[in-house]
Amino acid sequence: MINKNYRQFYENLFKQILSSRAKSFFDEAALPSYTHKNRLMSYIFWDRLNKVFQLSGELKGKKVLDFGAGGGVTFKHLSVSGALISACENEFFELTQLVADELGIKVPVFKDIMEINGVKFDHILALDVLEHVDKLDAVLDKFIELSDKNTKFIISGPTESFIYKIGRFLAGFKGHYHLRDVYDIETNLKNKGFKMKRLKKLYFPVTLFRVSLWTLK
């Protein structure tokens, strides 16, 4: 899934992009995390992405929505796997488009998920984004509207544990305050009728991130 060439493509591109802006500008798009000089820090984020791809399964011909796509780190894998990619990104809209262009692939990028209509997705990815969403209830309702009974939802989110916060501080990240942690997100999903099918924790004994696969009941 993610090999040396995959990482190098994104790391080289992200370093160029990072050099064009203030130091903390792309913190919440995770660009500094994927390119961090501390190899453990960058490993965690790339491994987290590998966990997402492991949960995704077969993607050929599947319609995939990457919600909060940011730096488009899923695009290369999705494209090679034959998926039909759509993306939603508000704050870093131009970044998402730029990455798709650099990969030479066509990805419709929407600024607002409410703009997407008349389509049912096979996969919806929401990776480290739902903790930032103000109107989470409305977004989850839209996820349901864009899905059928077989749609797979894959989410990733931070635990906001004491160790997580220390690691974030030591890594030099500031960024925006998270409105909720991954446990709150999971509770909201359950309340909306989603059912967790698989869960991966990064890492025992101190969980920093939880990556999970959900379907509608």
C-alpha distance (Angstrom), angle and dihedral (degrees) to the residues before:
residue distance angle dihedral
M1 . . .
I2 3.80 . .
N3 3.80 110.6 .
K4 3.79 133.5 165.4
N5 3.82 93.5 -83.6
Y6 3.81 91.3 50.4
R7 3.78 91.9 53.4
Q8 3.78 94.4 43.1
F9 3.79 92.8 53.3
Y10 3.79 92.5 55.0
E11 3.80 96.6 36.7
N12 3.81 92.5 52.9
L13 3.80 92.5 45.8
F14 3.80 93.9 44.9
K15 3.80 92.8 49.6
Q16 3.80 89.7 54.8
I17 3.80 91.2 48.7
L18 3.81 93.3 45.8
S19 3.78 91.7 53.7
S20 3.82 89.8 60.0
R21 3.81 95.9 60.2
A22 3.81 142.7 46.2
K23 3.80 114.4 -72.8
S24 3.80 99.0 -101.0
F25 3.82 98.6 33.2
F26 3.83 95.6 103.4
D27 3.83 98.4 35.4
E28 3.81 94.1 112.5
A29 3.80 91.2 47.3
A30 3.85 84.8 57.9
L31 3.81 93.9 -129.7
P32 3.83 92.1 134.3
S33 3.81 89.6 49.8
Y34 3.81 93.9 56.5
T35 3.82 91.7 46.8
H36 3.81 99.9 35.7
K37 3.80 116.6 144.1
N38 3.80 87.9 -134.0
R39 3.79 99.5 83.4
L40 3.80 92.7 -156.8
M41 3.80 89.8 58.1
S42 3.80 93.8 50.5
Y43 3.83 91.4 42.2
I44 3.80 91.2 57.8
F45 3.81 91.9 55.0
W46 3.80 95.3 45.3
D47 3.80 91.2 45.5
R48 3.80 89.6 49.3
L49 3.82 87.6 55.9
N50 3.79 91.0 49.4
K51 3.80 88.6 54.6
V52 3.81 88.6 54.1
F53 3.80 91.7 52.5
Q54 3.80 91.4 47.5
L55 3.80 89.4 56.3
S56 3.81 92.9 45.5
G57 3.79 97.1 69.3
E58 3.81 120.4 -178.6
L59 3.80 112.1 11.5
K60 3.80 105.7 169.7
G61 3.79 109.3 127.5
K62 3.80 91.9 -3.3
K63 3.79 121.5 137.0
V64 3.79 107.4 -125.7
L65 3.80 128.0 -171.9
D66 3.80 115.8 -161.0
F67 3.81 102.9 -159.6
G68 3.80 111.4 -158.9
A69 3.79 90.9 10.7
G70 3.81 95.9 177.0
G71 3.78 108.6 167.4
G72 3.80 93.2 6.3
V73 3.81 94.3 -119.8
T74 3.80 90.0 159.0
F75 3.79 94.8 53.0
K76 3.80 99.0 83.7
H77 3.80 93.7 51.9
L78 3.80 93.8 41.9
S79 3.79 91.8 49.1
V80 3.81 95.3 48.0
S81 3.82 89.1 46.8
G82 3.81 90.9 56.4
A83 3.80 98.0 -111.7
L84 3.80 123.0 154.4
I85 3.80 101.6 -123.8
S86 3.79 129.9 -151.3
A87 3.78 123.9 170.3
C88 3.77 138.9 -160.9
E89 3.79 119.5 -158.6
N90 3.78 130.0 153.1
E91 3.80 111.6 171.7
F92 3.82 96.5 36.1
F93 3.81 99.1 31.2
E94 3.82 95.0 137.8
L95 3.82 91.5 47.8
T96 3.79 91.8 54.8
Q97 3.79 91.5 49.8
L98 3.81 91.5 47.2
V99 3.80 93.1 54.4
A100 3.80 91.9 49.5
D101 3.80 89.4 50.6
E102 3.81 91.6 49.2
L103 3.79 89.3 52.9
G104 3.80 90.6 48.0
I105 3.79 94.0 -125.2
K106 3.79 132.3 127.8
V107 3.79 113.1 -119.9
P108 3.81 122.0 167.4
V109 3.81 104.7 -136.5
F110 3.80 119.4 -159.9
K111 3.80 124.1 -164.8
D112 3.79 92.8 -153.6
I113 3.79 126.4 33.4
M114 3.80 88.7 -144.6
E115 3.83 87.0 69.7
I116 3.81 90.6 66.6
N117 3.79 113.7 91.9
G118 3.77 141.0 155.0
V119 3.80 97.5 30.7
K120 3.80 136.6 99.6
F121 3.80 117.0 -151.8
D122 3.80 125.9 -146.2
H123 3.81 91.9 -153.6
I124 3.80 131.9 22.9
L125 3.79 117.0 -169.1
A126 3.82 121.6 -163.3
L127 3.78 106.8 174.7
D128 3.81 118.1 -178.7
V129 3.80 91.6 -29.9
L130 3.82 110.3 95.5
E131 3.81 91.1 72.0
H132 3.83 86.5 67.5
V133 3.81 99.0 45.9
D134 3.78 114.3 110.9
K135 3.82 98.3 -163.0
L136 3.79 98.8 38.7
D137 3.79 94.4 158.0
A138 3.81 92.2 58.9
V139 3.81 92.3 45.8
L140 3.81 92.3 52.2
D141 3.80 89.6 49.2
K142 3.82 88.0 53.0
F143 3.81 90.2 49.9
I144 3.80 87.7 56.6
E145 3.80 91.8 48.4
L146 3.82 90.4 52.6
S147 3.80 93.2 49.3
D148 3.75 143.9 70.9
K149 3.80 130.5 -154.4
N150 3.83 91.9 -80.8
T151 3.81 98.6 49.0
K152 3.80 115.8 124.4
F153 3.79 119.0 -142.3
I154 3.79 117.8 -161.6
I155 3.76 119.1 -171.1
S156 3.78 134.1 178.4
G157 3.76 126.2 -170.4
P158 3.80 144.1 159.6
T159 3.79 121.6 -100.3
E160 3.81 90.8 -141.7
S161 3.79 87.0 -139.8
F162 3.79 120.7 163.1
I163 3.81 90.2 -103.8
Y164 3.82 91.1 49.0
K165 3.81 91.1 53.0
I166 3.80 92.4 47.6
G167 3.81 90.8 50.1
R168 3.80 91.6 49.1
F169 3.80 90.9 50.1
L170 3.81 93.9 47.3
A171 3.80 90.0 48.4
G172 3.81 88.4 58.3
F173 3.80 98.4 -115.7
K174 3.77 121.8 148.0
G175 3.79 110.6 160.6
H176 3.80 126.3 136.2
Y177 3.76 125.5 -32.9
H178 3.80 113.5 -100.9
L179 3.79 115.0 -120.0
R180 3.81 93.4 -149.1
D181 3.79 143.0 -4.4
V182 3.79 129.1 -113.0
Y183 3.81 92.5 -94.1
D184 3.81 90.3 58.9
I185 3.80 89.5 49.0
E186 3.81 91.5 51.5
T187 3.80 90.8 50.0
N188 3.81 90.4 52.0
L189 3.80 90.6 50.2
K190 3.82 91.7 51.4
N191 3.79 91.0 48.8
K192 3.81 88.9 54.3
G193 3.79 92.4 53.8
F194 3.81 100.3 -97.0
K195 3.79 118.6 141.3
M196 3.81 123.8 -149.4
K197 3.81 111.6 -128.0
R198 3.80 102.8 174.0
L199 3.79 136.4 9.1
K200 3.79 133.4 -164.4
K201 3.81 121.8 -169.9
L202 3.80 125.5 -154.6
Y203 3.07 102.1 -129.9
F204 3.80 144.0 -7.6
P205 3.03 127.8 -111.0
V206 3.84 94.2 15.1
T207 3.80 111.9 35.5
L208 3.82 113.1 -148.3
F209 3.81 98.1 169.5
R210 3.79 136.0 15.6
V211 3.82 118.8 -150.7
S212 3.78 115.6 -168.6
L213 3.80 144.2 174.4
W214 3.80 119.7 -137.9
T215 3.79 138.4 -179.6
L216 3.79 133.7 -174.8
K217 3.80 114.1 -95.9
